[in-house]
């Protein structure tokens, strides 16, 4: 109730206020002085935006200080009038998003009817804010060669930013990729589930952007890395527009490193669009709009293993010993079967399997493995547009509104035609999509700014961001049960016509991978209120940021079931009753011998809801002409999430039953509301010399209760549930395929979790937060060149990590098996037989002795939902060198030397609809999390980036070829480029076979017996690290290998663009671009396989990005 009252007060403040675009606005401040440096009070200072002629005024204080606290980024002119001084006009002043420009205005004694005009240079020194900032102008965004035309690649030009190849969300100063804030015109574009950005802006729509990190001002929150702050373009008093197209095809590209023979697959990519902006009413109302489309077809060869022509007939002579399940007998407690003569199946095939067999194409190559290849196209079609209107309808009021739309439809490549299989697509769309994907992103923003007087200004910012993602795989004409004639598959849940998944060990699967079928819709309402007040040398800013989160989701991982076939059913036991021999997974499939059936059921849409209130205040106090103090705080009230219809339950560890949300007095949420989330921000800047600034700061930033950017913390089991039926002995099948499973949905009762995996929650778990600190020195070398050197550190607490399984044996219990294996693995009478459903793996008459030693023996996994017990530490030396455009040359270089340590680098399952049966339980020992602490998966010790643009000194205005036709031919040429070098990232190594699964341990690591590294000269894609350094860890041990004992390949890339501008009738420009990505054709290898025991262990078989690609472009602009 208390939280609700606070929220209503916050909402009322937002509604009754008159204006807010604090986070995207720029600030301009300084002093008005006379020739001796003395303050000039009561001077009238007028600031006019060059593109719109919109002006605003203020008056200098008694100490000569002036401040424009909320201005649109862009170019400005300042006019100053003061009694006894000449009129001063200073033009060419650049205000950048989220930054403060400090401009001293020196007046000349004389008559005010005389004017002194000065052209200013853009400020190089960051002398007001104490955080770490890097600014990228819109002209740079458009001018540099950008693969896929995504501005996010340019974030790596900021020190502390790492973007692994093939990914689209960067790490900023050690923060998780999905825990940075992305602001478009001040409104967050980050969606809460599963932590994706709703869309990326068209590069032609970006006026500029800033990467801000480490002790950001108090107006920023909900991050543990940094802020990517984007300001979009606005119209002006002049009409401007452009048309463009970027083109690629296979003839312009180099071959993939792993596909050097045969015809090149098709590669067609067309990116096209245009912009238009201008006045509706000069000096008062302006518009800007843009559109971009992408059509892409990328062919890829897919190689897989399908049954041979003989195997399709049941002939396995020379392949495997095949035993007839119909001859099964029990002899001395062992299951004995007769072998088929010559290993040729002579009994009828299962009728369902026979029909499914036709979904396998005939081999295209000889051999039993990798004998089928098809080439198909990944098809992707995107449409995107923005429309923005800006208005200055009164001298004291300014406003703008923007609507953005993004659509992406992608159909990926699969290994088998029509039947799904391993997904090979995901080139530019949602990435790694598992079926026909339809993504829709939208954002609406409104901002209004009202100036009460020269010292008081108020802002209001309102936005709604929405993202939906619908994915559909292969479907059937009726429910799966009816269409395939498999009785027993539940038909009352979502996607009941999906083609089930059939996995046959050693062969390509039939059907789509898990989580193919899904419908996600996320939405965020955001209301911001900011009040700016200046007096004397104080600039005080305070306000509120209120957000509503909503998610509507239907996403059962396997909606019609997953049927697994192994040697079970066609094998036999040996003299040692615990081992088997013979058998073949395809033979078992042909005879309908199902090893395991698993299905995920969801009968209704789940609708988690949440809201967050944050209040902040900050004083930027210019204590002296050299010293500025940044003092602020932000208070976070994060109401625990609920489900709209109370579809949620928490496993009570004390009663060992499910507590349903909102039932029998149970809370509607799984977490507690914390009132003590107060985050201080402290920093200073000191002008050591006129060309040297020292900055330092410390700050705390709170993030969501989950420890990442998703606010949803209420478990959804059993409203989405996984039920299984599996073999009890790895000899006899779970059931015959044609007979179907006998599973039943779990009823919604307190004991619904019996025999299942369940989720518990830590109600008192603290909210995630990050401590950040820095010490930086910036030196201006010349009027256009500066160097910034900083030490940056961070410590993240309560960060989201994989779910911990509380239902496992302790290390001491596990060690008993070393001397007495049967004490753990031996079968004993199950005292809970009859209480637990028979379909459960632990519902049988006998169970492994280890099951009864677990803390919760009547359950499988007992996982902590949205586990946020992780920590990270980051320390870095960061260097930035920036050269403003001088004689046609601009460059920005960044270098980071860092160390990132954590106890888990991935989060819990990426969606709210996760199952405690999932592979998200990836700690070796949940009771000893310290074993996981190691170099982070995202640790890149060295990251270097360089971007440069150079206009060749020829043509009009230059000494060479400055006239006539020579000027037309030789003039307008430019060379632009981006170079990147990144260290390789650590590789997680686990055993392919987990010998300790019976004990509730989620994984097992091998033992290290030698140095795992190879010298550079010995590394090859087929053998990247020393695989002989690893040995199998025996049962009852965890293995002594650390989490990340080896490191993957480094990444090197050089992208270049050759540009030719040709002026037509003065105001029109025709631009031709030839862009070459990966100039040196250096393969960007994926991480080596880290599954010890797998055939591919230690090898690399794919690349993360393309080889050398040539792109041609034409742009016509005015």
Buried (B, 14 or more C-beta within 10 A) or exposed (E): EEBEEBBEEBBEBBEEBBBBBBBBBBBBBBBBBBEEEEBBBEBBBBBBBBBBBBBBBBBBBEBBBBBBBBBBBBBBBBBBBBEEBBBBBBBEBBBBBBBBBBBEBBBEEEEBEEEBEEEBEBBBBBBBBBBBBBBBBBEBBBBBBBBBBBBBBBBBBBBBBBBBBBBBBBBBBBBBBBBBBBBBBBBBBBBBBBBBBBBBBBBBBBBBBBBBBBBBBBBBBBBBBBBBBBBBBBBBBBEBBBBBBBBBBBEBBBBBBEEEEEEBBBBBBBBBBBBBBBBEEEEBBBBBBBBBBBBBBBBBBBBBBBBBEBBBEBBBEEBBBBBBBEEBEEEEEBBBBEBBEEBEBEEEBBEBBBEBBEBBBEBEEEEBEEBBBBEBBBBBBBBBBBBBBBBBEEEBBBBBBBBBBBBBBBBBBBBBEEBBBBBBBBBBBBBEBBBBBBBBBBBBBBBBBBBEEBBBBBBBBBBBBBBBBBBBBBBBEEBBBBBBEBEBBBEEBBBBBBBBBBBBBBBBBBBBBBBBBBBBBBBBBBBBBBBBBBEEBBBBBBBBBBBBBBBBBBBBBBBBBBBBBBBBBBBBBEEEEEEBEBBBBBBBBBBBBBBBBBBBBBBEBBBBBBBBBBBBBBBBBBEEBBBBBBBBBBBBBBBBBBBEEBBBBBBBEEEBBBBBBBEEEBBBBBBBBBEEBEBEBBBBBBBEEEBEBBBBBBBBBBBBBBBBBBBBBBBBBBBBBBBBBBBBEBBBBBBBBBBBBEBEBBEBEBBBBBBBBBBBBBEEBBBBBBBBBBBBBBBBEEEBBBBBBBBBBBBBBBBBBBBBBBBBBBBEBBEBBEEEEEBBBEBBEBEBBEEBBEBBBBBBEEBBBBBBBBBBBBBBBBBBBBBBBBBBBBBBBBBBBBBBBEEEBBBBBBBBBBBBBBBBBBBBBBBBBBBBBBEBBBBBBBEEBEBBBBBBBBBBBEBBBBBBBBBBBBBEEBEEBBEEEEBBBBBBBBEBBBBBBBBBBBBBBBBBBBBBEBBBBBBBBBBBEEEBBBEEEEBEBEBBBBBEBBBBBEBBBBBEBBBBBBBBBBBBBBBBBBBBBBBEEEEEBBBBBBBBBBBEEBBBBBBBBBBBEEEEBBBBEBBBBBBBBBBBBBBBBB
